[in-house]
């Protein structure tokens, strides 16, 4: 693999598929005969997370077959497909969106294997799936949904990290990851490793993909979900509230980094990587002190829609194009992103700051500039003031012992 000089000034490696990087779920789903090169290309058509989602859908299909004594390999009748959808919605308590995703995944797998999908793609099937949406709304059926992170929650998370008994290194790494996910509207799988002791260079953010500019940081996501061969480029700007400024957090993390540029950014001093699973478990554990069982709704994915959701609340800045572009949800996002000048990107971020720092109606003194207004409860006297001082300097929510 040869390095390629991108127009952003970052030296990046061209993405090349490798048969050893094919996810295990791929072999569980695709049963047609393929040579190694064809398998490599087909597996690269979808993100690993998408293959896993397809695998989950197929496993649910097998489970339904076992429970209801249905031949899994048979061409299912319309009645059986209807029963499966009802089983997902009522018995397995899946949301309407999840049911729709499962059906779409099943159709994709069947098409890949050359199987008939006429029943799965019929008007009746589509109407039954549509009915789950109406049923969920009219009867207010409670479903487990992912919760969206807010600036206040991000500050609360920083406070919990600051008052924990973790090492300073652990605090820096986790806090920097949280701020990067929040302000970059990133997917956890785009920057965090899957395993503690190993990592895939294409699927994790390494220091060679981070460029420090005058007042911002440019990140390169080499293997985005959209599979753009050039990768995606993410700008992180300085945030006026120094307690959670992503530029300051990453700069502080870089200051303590002693490894080479090819190592993951979010790696602990003991050599282990911060994984998505570990990050999810950590934030749920920290939030459980405040929200109890409701903390299960928070994960890496809670950070991704945070800023777009906030910007959408401002009537003068909630154009769909801006929101989709910021979150990279549009198929044309890459062309818009790379051709937009830095000053235009910064202009949009100014709108983001306005929406983040707007004061809630009827709550004086909340939501404005300044450090998190959460005091330690039961902690050592002065601990919270010391942590806030470090947050202002962008060194992460930790209390360095001299």
Residue, then its C-alpha position, 0 to 999 in steps of 0.5 A: x500500500x502506497x501513501x497518497x498525498x491528499x489535497x488537504x495536506x494529510x498523507x493517507x493510505x489508499x484503501x485496499x480490500x484484503x480477504x483477511x479483513x472480511x468480517x465473520x458475519x459475511x461468511x454466515x450470510x453469503x452462500x454463493x461460490x466466490x473467488x477470493x477477489x470477488x469475496x473481497x469486493x463484495x464484502x467491501x460493498x457494506x460496512x462491517x456494522x451493516x454486515x453484522x446487522x444483516x447477520x442479526x436479522x438472519x439470526x432472528x429469522x432462524x429463531x422464529x423458525x425454531x419457535x414456530x416450527x417453520x422450515x427456515x430454508x423454504x420459500x415462506x408464504x405471505x402468512x408466515x412473513x406476516x407472522x414473523x413481522x408480528x413476532x418481531x413487533x409484539x413478542x420481541x418488542x422491536x421498534x417499527x424502525x427496527x422491524x423495517x430494517x430487519x426486513x430490508x436486511x433479509x431482502x438484501x441477504x436473499x438477493x445476494x444469494x439469488x433467492x426469491x424475495x417476491x413475498x418479502x417485497x410484496x405490497x402486503x408485507x410493506x403495508x404490514x410493516x407500515x402498520x407497525x409505525x401507526x400502531x406504535x404511535x396510536x397506542x404509544x407502545x413503549x420501545x427502547x430507543x437510543x437517547x441523544x447527547x446534549x451539551x449539558x449531558x456532555x458536561x455532566x459526563x465530564x464531571x463524573x469522569x473528573x470526580x472518578x478514581x481513574x488514572x489521569x491518563x484514562x480520564x484524558x483518553x475517555x474525555x477526548x473521545x467523548x468531545x471528539x464524537x460530540x463535536x465531530x458528529x462521528x460514529x464510534x466505529x469510525x474512530x474507536x478500535x474494536x479490540x483492546x490489543x489490536x486494531x485495523x488501521x482503516x477502521x480506527x483514528x490514528x495520529x497520522x490522520x490528525x492534522x493540527x491547524x491554527x484554530x482547528x483540527x482536521x481528522x481523516x476517516x479513512x473508511x466511512x460507512x459511505x465507503x468513499x474511496x477518498x475517505x471523509x474529512x472532519x473539521x473540529x473547531x475551538x469551542x468557546x466553552x473551554x471545559x469541553x473544547x475538542x481542540x484543547x482536549x485532543x491537543x492535551x492528549x497529543x502532548x502526552x502521546x509518546x508512541x508513533x504516528x500510526x498508533x490509535x489516538x484513543x489508546x491508554x498508557x498501558x498499551x490497550x485501546x479504548x474500544x467501542x464496547x468499553x466506551x459504551x459500558x463506561x458512559x452507561x456506568x457513569x450516567x447510571x448514578x444519575x439516571x438509573x436504568x435509563x442510562x442504558x439508552x446512551x451509547x457511542x451513537x448518542x453523540x452522532x445526532x447531538x449537534x444536528x438535533x440541536x441545530x434543527x431547533x434554530x429556525x434560522x439555521x435548520x436547513x436540511x442541506x446543512x444538517x445532512x451535510x454536517x452529519x454526512x447523511x447525504x450521498x453527496x456529502x463528500x463532494x460538498x464537504x471537500x469543495x467547501x472552504x474552511x471559512x464556510x465550514x467555520x460559519x456553520x460551526x458558529x451556528x452550531x455554537x449558537x444552538x448549543x449555548x442558547x439559554x433555556x426559557x425560564x431557567x436563569x443562568x443555565x446553558x450559557x458560557x463557562x464551565x460546567x455548573x455541577x458541583x461535586x457531591x461527597x467529594x473532597x473539598x475544592x476538587x470540583x474547582x480544581x477540575x474545572x480549572x483544568x477543563x478551562x485549560x483543555x487538559x481534560x476532566x482530571x486532577x493532575x497530582x504534582 
